[in-house]
Amino acid sequence: MLLGRYDAAGRLQFTGRSTTLSQAAGRALADLLAPPTGAHPWQGWTFSAGWPTQRALDVLLVEPDVVMEVAVDVARDSAGR
């Protein structure tokens, strides 16, 4: 799942992605998602599968209106990313 938040100007900014969801979590989330009602802010963007690969993810954009609370495990590489 790709995650984003709206900035002060109202633009949807990419903030990260989740790990693979369990089947149960994926089904529960799918029930909350709908196709975009207009042009999606990330239309035409490419998202990487993660470090160190440059493989692009297959992405299905949805209406960006589901709000979630997330817990993160921060990890940094040798470059501080």
C-alpha positions as a Markdown table, in Angstrom:
| # | Residue | x | y | z |
|---|---|---|---|---|
| 1 | Met | 0.0 | 0.0 | 0.0 |
| 2 | Leu | 1.3 | 3.4 | -0.9 |
| 3 | Leu | 0.9 | 6.1 | 1.8 |
| 4 | Gly | 0.6 | 9.8 | 1.4 |
| 5 | Arg | -0.5 | 13.0 | 3.2 |
| 6 | Tyr | -1.7 | 16.3 | 2.0 |
| 7 | Asp | 0.7 | 19.2 | 2.4 |
| 8 | Ala | -0.2 | 22.8 | 3.4 |
| 9 | Ala | -1.0 | 23.6 | -0.2 |
| 10 | Gly | -3.4 | 20.7 | -0.5 |
| 11 | Arg | -1.1 | 18.5 | -2.7 |
| 12 | Leu | -1.0 | 14.8 | -1.9 |
| 13 | Gln | 2.7 | 13.9 | -1.1 |
| 14 | Phe | 4.0 | 10.4 | -1.2 |
| 15 | Thr | 5.3 | 9.4 | 2.3 |
| 16 | Gly | 6.1 | 5.7 | 2.0 |
| 17 | Arg | 4.7 | 2.3 | 1.5 |
| 18 | Ser | 3.7 | -0.7 | 3.6 |
| 19 | Thr | 5.1 | -4.1 | 3.7 |
| 20 | Thr | 3.0 | -6.9 | 2.2 |
| 21 | Leu | -0.4 | -7.0 | 3.9 |
| 22 | Ser | -1.9 | -10.3 | 5.2 |
| 23 | Gln | -4.8 | -11.6 | 3.1 |
| 24 | Ala | -7.3 | -10.6 | 5.8 |
| 25 | Ala | -5.9 | -7.1 | 6.1 |
| 26 | Gly | -5.9 | -6.7 | 2.3 |
| 27 | Arg | -9.5 | -7.8 | 2.0 |
| 28 | Ala | -10.6 | -5.5 | 4.8 |
| 29 | Leu | -8.8 | -2.6 | 3.2 |
| 30 | Ala | -10.1 | -3.4 | -0.3 |
| 31 | Asp | -13.6 | -2.9 | 1.0 |
| 32 | Leu | -12.8 | 0.7 | 1.9 |
| 33 | Leu | -11.1 | 1.6 | -1.5 |
| 34 | Ala | -12.7 | 3.0 | -4.6 |
| 35 | Pro | -11.5 | 4.0 | -8.0 |
| 36 | Pro | -10.5 | 7.7 | -8.3 |
| 37 | Thr | -13.3 | 10.0 | -9.1 |
| 38 | Gly | -11.1 | 12.3 | -11.3 |
| 39 | Ala | -7.5 | 12.6 | -12.1 |
| 40 | His | -5.3 | 11.1 | -9.4 |
| 41 | Pro | -2.5 | 13.3 | -8.1 |
| 42 | Trp | 0.0 | 10.4 | -8.7 |
| 43 | Gln | -1.1 | 9.5 | -12.2 |
| 44 | Gly | 2.0 | 8.7 | -14.3 |
| 45 | Trp | 4.3 | 8.3 | -11.3 |
| 46 | Thr | 6.5 | 5.3 | -11.0 |
| 47 | Phe | 7.1 | 3.7 | -7.6 |
| 48 | Ser | 10.1 | 1.5 | -6.8 |
| 49 | Ala | 9.8 | -1.9 | -5.1 |
| 50 | Gly | 12.5 | -0.6 | -2.6 |
| 51 | Trp | 16.2 | -0.6 | -1.9 |
| 52 | Pro | 18.3 | -1.7 | -3.7 |
| 53 | Thr | 16.1 | -2.7 | -6.6 |
| 54 | Gln | 14.9 | -0.3 | -9.3 |
| 55 | Arg | 12.0 | -2.7 | -10.2 |
| 56 | Ala | 8.8 | -0.7 | -10.6 |
| 57 | Leu | 5.7 | -1.7 | -8.6 |
| 58 | Asp | 2.5 | -2.4 | -10.4 |
| 59 | Val | 0.2 | 0.2 | -8.8 |
| 60 | Leu | -3.6 | 0.6 | -8.9 |
| 61 | Leu | -4.5 | 4.1 | -7.9 |
| 62 | Val | -7.6 | 4.7 | -5.8 |
| 63 | Glu | -9.5 | 7.6 | -4.4 |
| 64 | Pro | -7.2 | 9.1 | -1.8 |
| 65 | Asp | -9.7 | 9.5 | 1.0 |
| 66 | Val | -9.0 | 6.6 | 3.5 |
| 67 | Val | -7.4 | 7.8 | 6.7 |
| 68 | Met | -5.1 | 5.5 | 8.6 |
| 69 | Glu | -3.0 | 5.5 | 11.7 |
| 70 | Val | 0.3 | 3.7 | 11.2 |
| 71 | Ala | 3.2 | 2.6 | 13.3 |
| 72 | Val | 6.6 | 2.6 | 11.7 |
| 73 | Asp | 9.9 | 0.9 | 12.2 |
| 74 | Val | 12.6 | 3.4 | 11.2 |
| 75 | Ala | 15.6 | 2.0 | 9.3 |
| 76 | Arg | 18.3 | 3.9 | 7.6 |
| 77 | Asp | 20.9 | 2.8 | 5.1 |
| 78 | Ser | 24.6 | 3.9 | 5.2 |
| 79 | Ala | 23.7 | 7.1 | 3.3 |
| 80 | Gly | 21.2 | 8.1 | 6.0 |
| 81 | Arg | 18.1 | 7.5 | 3.9 |
